[in-house]
Amino acid sequence: MTTKELFAVISVVGVLVAYYPYFRDILHKKTEPHIYTWLVWTITMTVGVLGILKGEGEQGVFSLLLGTVLVAAVMFLSIKYGTKNITKSDTFSLVAALFALSIWFFLDNPYLAV
């Protein structure tokens, strides 16, 4: 195992350990995730993962990819367990994240989108 692979494994384990308490608290109804927040983070992290993949980031993408999957899972859990109050700043953040995606789509440049 190379040093890069070792650090990739350590970072994946770290991501799993870090998200466990949050999922536990959601399912025990101790916390209520906000759907817009987690949707924006899902979009933003997806752009980051795709940018790393396009730049051939190799092992560096694993922990961010796992984090993106877990953030998307929280987003879906927020539909059932989350809070539904949506503010203007929430909407602005969502529009900004979608704008970043459109930059990538129209200019074919993931680095500008990130």
C-alpha distances in whole Angstrom, upper triangle without the diagonal:
4,7,8,6,6,10,11,10,12,15,15,16,18,20,21,22,24,26,27,30,31,31,33,35,36,37,39,41,40,39,40,38,40,39,40,37,34,35,35,32,31,32,31,27,28,29,26,23,25,25,22,21,24,23,19,17,14,12,15,17,15,17,20,20,20,23,25,25,26,29,30,30,32,34,35,36,38,41,41,41,41,44,46,47,47,48,49,46,43,45,44,41,40,42,40,37,39,40,36,36,39,38,35,37,40,38,35,33,30,30,34,33,31
4,5,5,6,9,10,11,12,14,15,17,18,20,21,23,24,26,28,30,32,32,34,36,37,38,40,41,41,39,40,38,39,39,39,36,34,35,34,31,30,31,29,26,26,27,24,22,24,23,20,20,22,20,17,15,12,10,13,16,15,16,19,20,20,22,25,25,26,28,30,31,32,34,36,36,38,41,42,41,41,44,46,47,46,47,47,44,42,44,43,39,39,41,38,35,37,38,35,34,37,36,33,35,38,36,33,31,28,28,31,31,28
4,5,5,6,9,10,11,12,14,15,16,18,20,21,22,25,26,29,30,30,32,34,35,36,38,40,39,37,38,36,38,37,37,35,32,34,33,29,29,30,28,25,26,26,23,21,23,23,19,20,22,20,17,15,13,10,12,15,14,15,18,19,20,21,23,25,25,27,29,30,31,33,35,35,37,40,41,40,40,42,44,45,44,45,45,42,40,42,41,37,37,39,37,34,36,37,33,33,36,35,32,35,37,35,32,30,27,26,30,30,27
4,5,5,6,9,10,10,12,14,15,16,19,20,21,23,25,27,28,29,31,33,33,35,37,38,37,35,36,33,35,34,34,32,29,30,29,26,25,27,25,21,22,23,19,17,20,19,15,16,19,16,14,11,9,7,8,11,11,12,15,16,17,18,20,22,23,24,26,27,29,30,32,33,34,37,38,38,37,39,41,42,41,42,42,39,37,39,38,34,34,36,33,30,32,33,30,29,33,31,28,31,34,32,29,26,24,23,26,26,23
4,5,5,6,9,10,11,12,14,15,17,18,20,21,23,26,27,27,29,31,32,33,35,37,36,34,35,33,34,34,34,31,29,30,29,26,25,26,25,21,22,23,20,17,20,20,16,16,19,18,15,12,9,6,9,11,10,11,14,15,15,17,19,20,21,23,25,26,27,29,30,31,33,36,37,36,36,39,40,42,41,42,43,40,37,39,38,35,34,36,34,31,33,34,30,30,33,32,29,31,34,33,30,28,25,25,28,27,25
4,5,5,6,9,10,11,12,14,16,17,18,20,22,24,26,26,28,30,31,32,34,36,35,33,35,32,34,34,35,32,29,31,30,27,26,28,26,23,24,25,22,20,22,22,19,19,22,21,18,15,13,9,11,13,12,12,15,17,16,18,20,21,21,24,26,26,27,30,31,31,33,36,37,36,36,38,41,42,41,42,43,40,38,40,39,35,35,38,35,32,34,36,32,32,35,34,32,34,37,36,33,30,27,27,30,29,26
4,5,5,6,9,10,10,12,14,15,16,18,20,23,24,24,26,28,29,30,32,34,33,31,32,30,32,32,32,29,27,28,27,24,24,25,23,20,21,22,19,17,20,20,16,18,21,19,17,14,12,9,9,11,10,10,13,15,14,15,18,19,20,21,24,24,25,27,29,30,31,34,35,34,34,36,38,39,38,39,40,37,35,37,36,32,32,35,32,29,32,33,29,29,33,32,29,32,35,33,31,28,25,24,27,27,23
4,5,5,6,9,10,11,13,14,15,17,19,22,22,22,25,27,27,28,31,32,31,30,30,28,29,29,29,27,24,25,25,21,21,22,21,17,18,20,16,14,17,17,14,15,18,17,15,11,10,6,6,8,7,7,10,11,11,13,15,16,17,19,21,21,23,25,26,27,29,31,33,32,31,34,36,37,36,37,38,35,33,34,34,30,30,32,30,27,29,30,27,27,30,29,27,29,32,31,28,26,23,22,26,24,21
4,5,5,6,9,10,11,12,14,16,17,20,21,21,23,25,26,27,29,31,30,29,30,28,30,30,30,28,25,26,26,23,22,24,23,19,20,22,19,17,20,21,17,18,21,20,18,15,13,9,10,11,8,8,12,13,11,13,16,16,16,19,21,21,22,25,26,26,28,31,32,31,31,34,36,38,37,38,39,37,34,36,36,32,32,34,32,29,31,33,30,29,33,32,30,32,35,34,31,29,26,26,29,27,24
4,6,5,6,9,10,11,12,14,16,18,20,20,22,24,25,26,28,30,29,27,29,27,29,29,30,27,25,27,26,23,22,25,23,20,21,23,20,18,21,22,19,20,23,22,20,17,15,11,11,13,10,9,12,14,12,13,17,17,17,19,22,21,22,25,27,26,28,31,32,30,30,33,35,37,36,37,39,36,33,35,35,32,32,34,32,29,32,33,30,30,34,33,31,33,36,35,32,30,27,26,29,28,25
4,5,5,6,9,10,10,12,14,17,18,18,20,22,23,25,27,28,27,25,26,24,26,26,26,24,21,23,23,19,19,21,19,16,18,19,16,15,18,19,16,17,21,20,18,15,14,10,9,10,8,6,9,11,10,10,13,15,14,16,19,19,19,22,24,24,25,28,29,28,28,30,32,33,33,34,35,32,30,32,32,28,28,30,28,25,28,30,26,26,30,30,27,30,33,32,29,27,23,23,26,24,21
4,5,5,6,9,10,11,13,16,16,16,19,21,21,22,25,26,25,24,25,23,25,24,25,23,20,22,22,18,17,20,19,15,16,19,16,14,18,19,16,17,20,20,18,15,14,10,10,10,7,5,8,9,7,8,12,12,11,14,16,16,17,20,21,21,23,26,27,26,26,29,31,32,32,33,35,32,29,31,31,28,27,30,28,25,27,29,26,26,29,29,27,29,32,32,29,27,24,24,26,25,22
4,5,5,6,9,10,11,14,15,15,17,19,20,21,23,25,24,23,25,23,25,26,27,24,21,24,24,20,20,23,22,18,20,22,20,18,21,22,20,21,24,24,22,19,17,14,14,14,11,8,12,13,10,11,14,14,13,16,18,17,18,21,22,22,24,27,27,26,26,29,31,33,33,35,36,33,31,33,33,30,29,32,31,28,30,32,29,29,33,33,30,33,36,35,33,31,27,27,30,28,25
4,5,5,6,9,10,12,14,15,16,18,19,21,22,24,23,21,23,21,24,24,25,22,20,22,22,19,19,22,20,17,19,21,19,18,21,22,19,21,24,24,23,19,18,15,14,14,12,8,11,13,11,10,14,14,13,15,18,17,17,20,22,21,23,26,27,25,25,27,30,31,31,32,34,31,29,31,31,27,28,31,29,26,29,31,28,28,32,32,30,32,35,35,32,30,26,26,28,27,23
4,5,5,6,9,11,12,12,15,16,17,19,20,22,21,19,20,18,20,21,22,19,16,19,19,15,15,18,17,14,16,18,16,15,19,20,18,19,22,22,21,18,18,14,13,12,10,7,9,10,7,6,10,11,9,11,14,14,14,17,18,18,20,23,23,22,22,24,27,28,28,29,31,28,25,28,28,24,24,27,26,23,25,28,25,25,29,29,27,29,32,32,30,28,24,24,26,24,21
4,5,5,6,10,11,10,12,15,15,16,18,20,19,18,20,18,21,21,23,20,17,20,21,17,16,20,19,16,18,21,19,17,21,22,20,21,25,25,24,21,20,16,16,15,12,9,11,12,8,8,12,11,9,11,14,13,13,16,18,17,19,22,22,21,21,24,27,28,29,30,32,30,27,29,30,26,26,29,28,25,27,30,27,27,31,31,29,31,35,34,32,30,27,27,29,27,24
4,6,5,8,10,11,11,14,15,16,18,19,18,18,20,18,21,22,24,21,19,22,22,19,19,22,22,19,21,23,21,20,24,25,23,24,28,28,27,23,22,19,18,18,15,12,14,15,12,11,15,14,12,14,17,15,15,18,20,18,20,23,23,21,22,24,27,29,30,31,33,31,28,31,31,28,28,31,30,27,30,32,30,30,33,34,32,34,37,37,35,33,29,29,31,29,26
4,6,7,8,10,11,12,14,16,17,18,17,15,17,16,19,20,21,18,16,19,20,16,17,20,19,16,19,22,19,19,23,24,22,24,27,27,26,23,23,19,18,17,15,12,13,15,12,10,13,14,11,12,15,14,13,16,18,17,18,22,22,20,19,22,25,26,26,28,30,27,25,27,28,24,25,28,27,24,27,29,27,27,31,31,30,32,35,35,33,31,27,27,29,27,24
4,6,5,6,9,10,11,13,14,15,15,13,14,13,16,17,19,16,13,16,17,14,14,18,18,15,17,20,19,18,22,23,22,23,26,27,26,23,23,20,19,17,15,12,13,14,10,9,11,11,8,9,12,11,10,13,15,13,15,18,18,16,16,19,22,23,24,26,28,25,23,25,26,23,23,26,25,23,25,28,26,26,29,30,29,31,34,34,32,31,27,27,29,26,23
4,5,5,6,9,10,11,12,14,13,13,15,14,18,19,21,19,16,19,21,18,18,21,21,19,21,24,22,21,25,26,25,26,29,30,29,26,26,23,22,20,18,15,16,16,13,12,14,13,10,12,14,12,11,15,16,14,16,19,18,16,17,20,23,25,26,28,30,28,25,28,29,26,26,29,29,26,28,31,29,29,33,34,32,34,37,38,36,34,30,31,32,30,27
4,6,5,6,9,10,10,12,11,10,13,13,17,18,21,18,16,20,21,18,19,23,22,20,23,26,24,24,27,29,28,29,32,33,32,29,29,26,24,23,21,18,18,19,16,14,17,16,12,13,16,14,12,16,17,14,15,19,18,15,16,18,22,23,25,27,29,27,25,28,29,26,26,30,29,27,29,32,30,30,34,35,34,36,39,39,38,36,32,32,34,31,28
4,5,5,6,9,10,10,9,8,10,9,13,15,17,15,13,16,18,15,16,20,20,18,20,23,22,22,25,27,26,28,31,31,31,28,28,25,24,22,20,17,17,18,15,13,15,14,10,11,13,11,9,12,14,11,12,15,15,12,12,15,18,20,21,23,26,24,21,24,25,22,22,26,26,23,26,29,27,27,31,32,31,33,36,37,35,34,30,30,31,28,26
4,5,5,6,9,10,10,9,10,10,14,14,17,16,13,16,18,16,16,20,20,18,20,23,23,22,25,27,26,27,30,31,31,28,28,26,24,22,20,17,18,17,14,13,14,13,9,10,12,9,7,11,12,9,11,14,13,11,12,15,18,20,22,24,27,25,22,25,27,24,23,27,27,24,26,29,28,28,31,32,31,33,36,37,35,34,30,31,32,29,27
4,5,5,6,9,9,9,11,12,16,17,20,19,17,20,22,20,20,23,24,22,24,27,26,26,29,31,30,31,34,35,34,32,31,28,27,25,23,20,21,21,17,16,18,16,13,14,16,13,11,15,15,12,13,16,15,12,14,17,20,22,24,27,30,28,25,28,30,27,26,30,30,28,30,33,32,31,35,36,35,36,40,41,39,38,34,35,36,33,30
4,5,5,6,5,6,9,10,14,16,19,17,16,19,21,19,20,23,24,22,24,27,27,27,30,32,31,32,35,36,36,33,33,30,29,27,25,22,22,22,19,17,19,18,14,15,16,14,11,14,15,11,12,15,14,10,11,14,18,19,22,24,27,26,23,26,28,25,25,29,29,27,29,32,31,31,34,36,35,37,40,41,39,38,34,35,36,33,30
4,5,5,6,5,6,7,11,13,16,15,13,16,19,17,17,21,22,21,22,26,26,25,28,30,30,31,34,35,35,32,32,30,29,27,25,22,21,21,19,17,17,16,13,13,14,11,8,11,11,8,8,11,10,7,8,11,15,17,19,22,25,24,21,23,25,23,22,26,27,25,26,30,29,29,32,34,33,34,37,38,37,36,33,34,34,31,29
4,5,8,8,9,11,14,15,19,18,16,19,21,20,20,23,25,23,24,28,28,27,30,32,32,32,35,37,36,34,34,31,30,28,26,23,23,23,20,18,19,17,14,15,15,12,10,13,12,9,10,12,10,8,10,14,17,20,22,25,28,27,24,26,29,26,25,29,30,27,29,32,32,31,34,36,35,36,39,41,39,38,35,36,37,33,32
4,6,8,10,12,16,18,21,20,19,21,24,23,23,26,27,26,28,31,31,30,33,35,35,36,39,40,39,37,37,34,33,31,29,26,26,26,23,21,22,21,17,18,19,16,14,16,16,12,13,15,12,10,12,15,18,20,23,26,29,28,25,28,30,28,28,31,32,30,32,35,34,34,37,39,38,39,43,44,43,41,38,39,39,36,34
4,5,7,10,13,15,18,18,17,20,22,21,22,25,26,25,27,30,30,30,33,35,35,36,39,40,40,37,37,35,34,31,29,27,26,26,24,22,22,21,18,17,18,16,13,15,15,11,11,13,11,7,9,11,15,17,20,22,26,25,22,25,28,26,25,29,30,28,30,33,33,33,36,38,37,38,41,42,41,40,37,38,38,35,33
4,7,10,13,16,19,18,17,20,22,21,22,25,26,25,27,30,30,30,33,35,35,36,39,39,40,37,37,35,33,31,29,26,26,26,24,21,22,22,18,18,19,17,14,16,17,13,13,15,14,10,11,12,16,17,20,22,26,25,22,25,27,25,25,29,30,28,30,33,33,33,36,38,37,39,42,43,42,40,37,38,38,35,33
4,6,10,13,15,14,13,17,18,17,19,22,22,22,24,27,27,27,30,32,32,33,36,37,37,34,35,33,31,29,27,24,23,24,22,19,20,19,16,15,16,15,11,13,14,11,10,13,12,8,8,9,13,14,17,19,22,21,18,22,24,22,22,25,26,24,27,29,29,29,32,34,34,35,38,39,38,37,34,34,34,31,29
4,6,9,12,11,11,14,16,16,17,20,21,21,23,25,26,26,29,30,31,32,34,36,36,34,35,33,31,28,27,24,23,23,22,19,19,19,16,14,15,14,10,11,12,9,7,10,9,6,4,6,9,11,13,16,19,18,16,18,21,19,19,22,23,22,24,27,27,27,30,32,32,33,36,37,36,35,32,33,33,29,28
4,6,9,8,7,10,12,12,13,16,17,17,19,21,22,23,25,27,27,29,31,32,33,31,31,30,28,25,24,22,20,20,19,16,15,16,13,11,12,11,7,8,10,8,5,9,10,7,5,6,9,11,12,14,17,16,13,16,18,16,15,19,20,18,20,23,23,23,26,28,28,29,32,33,32,31,28,29,29,25,24
4,6,5,6,9,10,11,12,14,16,17,18,20,21,22,24,26,27,28,30,32,33,31,32,31,28,26,25,23,21,21,20,17,16,17,15,12,12,13,9,8,10,10,6,9,11,9,6,5,7,8,8,11,14,13,10,12,15,13,12,16,17,16,18,20,21,21,24,26,26,27,30,31,31,30,27,28,27,24,23
4,5,5,6,9,10,10,12,14,15,16,18,20,21,22,24,26,27,28,30,31,30,31,30,28,25,24,22,20,20,19,17,15,15,14,11,10,11,8,6,8,9,5,7,10,10,7,7,7,9,9,12,14,13,10,11,14,12,11,14,16,14,15,18,19,19,21,23,24,24,27,29,28,28,25,26,26,22,21
4,6,5,6,9,10,11,12,14,15,17,18,20,21,22,24,26,27,29,30,29,30,30,27,24,25,23,20,20,20,17,15,16,15,12,11,13,11,8,11,12,9,10,13,13,10,10,9,9,7,9,11,10,6,8,10,8,7,10,12,11,12,15,16,16,18,20,21,22,24,26,26,25,23,24,23,19,19
4,5,5,6,9,10,11,12,14,16,16,18,20,21,23,24,26,27,28,27,28,27,25,22,23,20,17,18,18,15,13,15,14,10,11,13,10,8,12,12,10,12,15,14,11,10,11,11,10,11,12,10,7,9,11,8,8,12,12,11,13,16,16,16,19,21,21,22,25,26,26,25,22,22,22,18,17
4,5,5,6,9,10,10,12,14,15,16,18,20,21,22,24,25,26,25,26,25,22,20,20,17,15,15,15,12,10,11,10,6,7,9,7,5,9,10,8,10,13,13,10,11,12,13,12,14,16,14,11,12,14,11,10,14,14,11,13,17,16,16,19,21,21,22,25,26,25,24,21,22,22,18,17
4,5,5,6,9,10,10,12,14,15,16,18,20,21,22,24,26,24,26,25,23,20,20,19,16,15,16,13,11,12,12,8,7,10,9,6,9,11,10,11,14,14,12,13,13,14,12,14,15,14,10,11,12,10,8,11,12,9,10,14,14,13,16,18,18,19,22,23,22,22,19,20,20,16,16
4,5,5,6,8,10,11,12,14,15,17,18,20,21,23,24,23,25,25,22,19,20,18,15,15,16,14,11,13,13,10,10,13,12,9,12,15,13,14,18,17,15,15,15,15,13,14,14,12,9,10,10,7,5,9,9,6,8,11,11,11,14,16,16,17,20,21,21,20,17,18,17,14,13
4,5,5,6,8,10,10,12,14,15,16,18,20,21,22,20,22,21,19,16,17,15,12,12,13,10,8,11,11,7,8,11,10,9,12,14,13,15,18,17,15,16,17,17,15,16,17,14,12,13,13,10,9,12,11,8,11,14,12,13,16,17,17,18,21,22,21,20,16,17,17,14,12
4,6,5,6,9,10,10,12,14,15,16,18,20,21,19,21,20,18,15,15,14,11,10,11,9,6,8,9,6,5,9,9,8,10,13,13,14,17,17,16,17,17,19,17,19,19,17,14,15,15,12,10,13,13,9,11,14,13,12,15,17,16,17,20,21,20,19,16,17,18,14,13
4,6,5,6,9,10,11,12,14,15,16,18,20,19,21,21,19,16,17,16,12,12,14,12,9,11,12,10,9,13,13,11,13,16,15,16,20,20,18,19,19,20,17,19,18,16,14,14,14,11,9,11,10,6,8,10,9,8,12,13,12,13,17,18,17,16,13,15,15,11,10
4,5,5,6,9,10,11,13,14,15,17,19,17,19,20,17,14,16,15,11,12,14,11,9,12,13,10,11,15,14,13,16,18,17,19,22,22,20,21,21,21,19,19,19,16,14,15,14,10,10,11,10,6,9,11,8,8,12,13,12,14,17,17,16,15,11,12,12,9,7
4,5,5,6,9,10,10,12,14,15,16,15,16,16,14,11,12,11,7,8,10,8,6,9,11,8,9,13,13,13,15,17,17,19,22,22,20,22,22,23,21,22,22,19,17,18,17,14,13,15,13,10,12,14,11,11,15,15,14,16,19,19,17,16,12,13,14,11,9
4,5,5,6,8,10,10,12,14,15,14,16,16,14,11,12,12,9,8,11,10,6,9,11,10,9,13,14,13,15,18,18,19,22,23,21,23,23,24,22,23,23,21,19,19,19,15,14,15,14,10,11,14,11,10,13,14,12,13,17,17,15,14,11,13,14,11,10
4,6,5,6,9,10,10,12,14,14,16,17,15,12,14,14,11,10,14,13,10,13,15,13,13,17,18,16,18,21,21,22,26,26,24,25,25,26,23,24,23,21,19,19,18,15,14,14,13,9,10,11,8,7,11,11,9,11,14,14,12,11,7,9,10,7,6
4,5,5,6,9,10,10,12,11,13,14,11,9,12,11,8,9,12,11,9,13,15,13,14,17,18,17,20,22,22,24,27,27,25,26,27,27,25,25,25,22,20,21,20,16,16,17,15,12,13,14,11,11,14,13,11,14,17,16,14,12,8,9,11,9,6
4,5,5,6,9,10,10,9,11,11,9,6,9,10,6,6,10,10,8,11,13,13,13,16,18,17,19,22,22,24,27,27,25,27,28,29,27,28,28,25,23,23,23,19,18,20,18,14,16,17,14,12,16,16,13,15,18,18,15,13,10,11,14,12,10
4,5,5,6,8,10,10,12,13,12,9,12,13,10,9,13,13,11,13,16,15,15,18,20,19,21,24,24,25,28,29,27,29,29,30,28,29,28,26,24,24,23,20,19,19,18,14,15,16,13,11,14,14,10,12,15,15,12,11,8,10,12,10,10
4,5,5,6,9,9,12,14,11,9,13,14,11,11,15,15,13,16,18,17,18,21,22,21,24,26,26,28,31,31,29,31,31,32,29,30,29,26,24,24,23,20,19,20,17,15,15,16,12,11,14,13,9,12,15,13,11,9,5,7,10,9,7
4,5,5,6,5,8,10,8,6,10,11,9,10,13,14,13,15,18,18,18,21,23,22,24,27,27,29,32,32,30,32,32,33,31,32,31,28,27,27,26,22,22,23,20,17,19,19,15,15,18,16,13,16,19,17,14,12,9,9,13,12,10
4,5,5,6,7,10,9,7,10,13,11,10,14,15,14,15,18,18,18,21,23,23,24,27,28,29,32,32,31,33,34,35,33,34,33,31,28,28,28,25,23,24,22,19,20,20,17,15,18,17,14,16,18,17,14,13,10,12,15,14,13
4,5,8,10,13,12,11,14,16,14,13,17,18,16,18,21,21,21,24,26,25,27,30,30,31,34,35,33,35,35,36,34,34,33,31,29,29,28,25,24,24,22,19,19,19,16,15,17,15,12,13,16,14,11,10,8,10,13,13,12
4,6,9,12,11,10,14,16,14,14,18,19,18,20,23,22,23,26,27,27,29,31,32,33,36,37,35,37,37,38,35,36,35,32,30,30,29,26,25,26,23,20,21,21,17,17,19,17,14,16,18,16,13,11,9,9,13,13,12
4,6,9,9,9,12,15,14,14,17,18,18,20,22,23,23,26,28,28,29,32,33,34,37,37,36,38,38,39,37,38,37,34,33,33,32,28,28,28,26,23,24,24,20,19,22,20,17,19,21,19,16,14,12,13,17,17,15
4,6,6,6,9,12,11,12,15,16,16,18,20,21,22,24,26,26,28,30,31,33,35,35,34,36,37,38,36,36,36,33,31,32,30,27,27,28,25,22,24,24,20,20,22,21,18,20,23,21,18,16,13,13,17,17,14
4,5,6,8,11,12,11,14,16,16,18,20,21,22,24,26,27,28,30,31,33,35,35,35,37,38,39,37,38,38,35,33,34,33,30,29,30,28,25,26,27,23,22,25,24,21,23,26,24,21,19,16,17,20,20,18
4,5,6,8,10,10,12,14,15,16,18,20,21,22,24,25,27,28,30,32,34,33,33,35,37,38,37,38,38,35,33,34,33,30,29,31,29,25,27,28,24,24,27,26,23,25,28,27,23,22,19,19,22,21,19
4,6,7,8,9,11,12,13,15,17,18,19,21,23,24,26,27,28,31,33,32,31,33,34,36,34,35,35,32,30,31,30,27,26,28,26,23,24,25,22,21,25,24,21,23,26,25,22,20,16,16,19,19,16
4,6,5,6,9,10,10,12,14,15,16,18,20,21,22,24,25,27,30,29,28,31,32,33,32,33,33,30,28,29,28,24,24,25,23,20,22,23,20,19,22,21,19,21,24,23,20,18,15,15,18,17,14
4,6,5,6,8,10,11,12,14,15,17,18,20,21,23,24,26,28,28,27,30,31,33,32,33,34,31,29,30,30,26,25,27,25,22,24,25,22,21,25,24,22,23,27,26,23,21,18,19,22,20,17
4,5,5,6,8,10,10,12,14,15,16,18,20,21,22,25,26,26,25,27,29,31,30,31,32,29,26,28,28,24,24,26,24,21,23,25,22,21,25,25,22,24,28,27,24,23,19,19,22,20,17
4,5,5,6,9,10,10,12,14,15,16,18,20,21,23,25,24,23,26,27,28,27,28,28,26,23,25,24,21,20,22,21,17,19,21,18,18,21,21,19,21,24,24,21,19,16,16,18,16,13
4,5,5,6,9,10,11,12,14,15,17,18,20,22,24,24,23,26,27,28,27,29,29,27,24,25,25,22,20,23,21,18,19,21,18,17,21,21,18,20,24,23,21,19,16,17,19,17,15
4,5,5,6,9,10,11,12,14,15,16,18,21,22,22,21,24,26,28,27,29,30,27,25,26,26,23,22,24,23,20,21,24,21,20,24,24,22,23,27,27,24,23,19,21,23,20,18
4,5,5,6,8,10,10,12,14,15,16,19,21,20,19,22,23,25,24,26,27,24,21,23,23,20,19,22,21,17,19,22,19,19,22,23,21,23,26,26,24,23,19,20,21,19,16
4,5,5,6,9,10,10,12,14,15,17,19,19,18,21,22,23,22,24,25,22,19,21,21,18,16,19,18,14,16,19,16,15,19,20,18,20,23,23,21,20,17,18,19,16,14
4,6,5,6,9,10,11,12,14,16,18,18,18,21,22,24,23,25,27,25,21,22,23,20,18,21,21,17,18,21,19,18,21,23,21,22,25,26,24,23,19,21,23,20,18
4,5,5,6,9,10,10,12,15,16,15,15,18,20,22,22,24,26,24,21,22,23,20,19,22,22,18,20,23,21,20,24,25,23,24,28,29,27,26,22,23,25,22,19
4,5,5,6,9,10,10,13,15,14,13,16,17,19,19,21,22,20,17,18,20,16,15,18,18,15,17,20,18,18,21,22,21,23,26,27,25,24,20,21,22,19,17
4,5,5,6,9,10,11,14,14,13,16,17,19,18,21,22,21,17,18,20,17,15,18,18,15,16,19,18,16,20,22,20,21,25,26,24,23,20,22,23,19,18
4,5,5,6,9,10,12,12,12,15,17,20,20,22,24,23,19,20,22,19,18,21,21,18,19,23,22,20,24,26,24,25,28,29,28,27,24,25,26,23,22
4,5,5,6,9,10,9,9,12,14,17,17,19,22,20,17,19,21,18,16,20,20,18,19,22,22,21,24,26,25,26,29,30,29,28,25,26,27,23,22
4,5,5,7,10,10,9,11,12,14,14,17,19,18,14,15,18,15,13,17,18,15,16,20,19,18,21,23,23,23,27,28,27,26,23,25,25,21,20
4,5,5,8,9,9,12,13,16,16,19,21,21,17,18,20,18,16,19,21,18,18,22,22,20,23,26,25,25,28,30,29,29,25,27,28,24,23
4,5,6,6,7,11,12,16,17,20,22,22,18,20,22,20,18,22,23,20,21,25,25,23,26,29,28,28,32,33,32,32,28,30,30,27,26
4,5,5,4,7,9,12,13,16,19,18,15,16,19,17,16,19,21,19,20,23,23,23,25,28,27,28,31,32,32,31,28,30,29,26,25
4,6,6,8,8,12,13,17,19,19,16,17,20,18,16,19,21,19,20,23,24,23,25,28,28,28,31,33,32,32,29,31,31,27,26
4,6,9,10,14,15,19,22,22,19,20,23,22,20,23,25,23,24,27,28,27,29,32,31,31,34,36,36,35,32,34,34,30,30
4,7,9,13,15,18,22,21,18,20,23,21,20,24,25,23,24,28,28,27,30,33,32,33,36,37,37,36,33,34,34,31,30
4,6,9,11,15,18,18,14,17,20,18,17,20,22,20,22,25,25,25,28,30,30,31,33,35,35,34,31,32,32,28,27
4,6,9,12,15,15,13,15,18,17,16,20,21,20,22,25,25,26,28,30,31,31,34,35,35,35,32,33,32,29,28
4,6,10,13,14,11,13,16,16,15,18,20,19,20,23,24,24,26,29,30,30,32,34,34,34,31,32,31,28,27
4,7,10,11,9,11,14,14,14,17,19,19,20,23,24,25,26,29,30,30,32,34,35,34,31,32,31,28,27
4,7,8,6,7,11,11,11,13,15,16,17,19,21,22,23,25,27,27,29,31,31,31,29,29,28,25,25
4,5,5,7,9,10,11,13,14,16,17,18,20,22,23,25,27,27,29,30,31,30,29,29,27,24,24
4,5,5,6,9,10,11,12,14,15,16,18,20,21,22,25,26,26,28,29,29,27,27,25,22,23
4,5,5,6,9,10,10,12,14,15,17,19,20,21,23,24,25,26,28,27,25,25,23,20,20
4,5,5,6,9,10,11,13,14,16,17,19,20,22,23,24,26,27,26,24,24,22,19,19
4,5,5,6,9,10,11,12,14,16,16,18,20,21,22,24,25,24,23,24,21,18,19
4,5,5,6,9,10,10,12,14,15,16,19,20,21,22,23,22,21,21,19,16,17
4,5,5,6,9,10,11,13,14,15,17,19,20,21,22,21,19,19,17,14,14
4,5,5,6,9,10,11,12,14,16,17,18,20,21,20,18,19,17,14,14
4,5,5,6,9,10,10,12,14,15,16,18,19,19,17,18,16,13,15
4,5,5,6,9,10,11,13,14,15,16,17,16,15,15,13,10,11
4,5,5,7,9,10,11,13,15,15,16,15,13,14,12,9,10
4,5,5,6,9,10,10,12,14,15,15,13,15,13,10,12
4,5,5,6,9,10,10,12,13,13,12,14,11,8,11
4,5,5,7,9,10,11,11,10,9,10,8,5,7
4,5,5,6,9,10,10,10,8,11,10,6,9
4,5,5,6,8,9,10,10,12,10,8,11
4,5,5,6,7,7,8,10,7,6,9
4,6,5,5,5,5,8,7,5,9
4,6,5,8,8,12,11,9,12
4,6,8,10,13,11,10,14
4,5,8,10,9,9,13
4,6,9,9,9,12
4,5,6,7,9
4,5,5,6
4,5,5
4,5
4
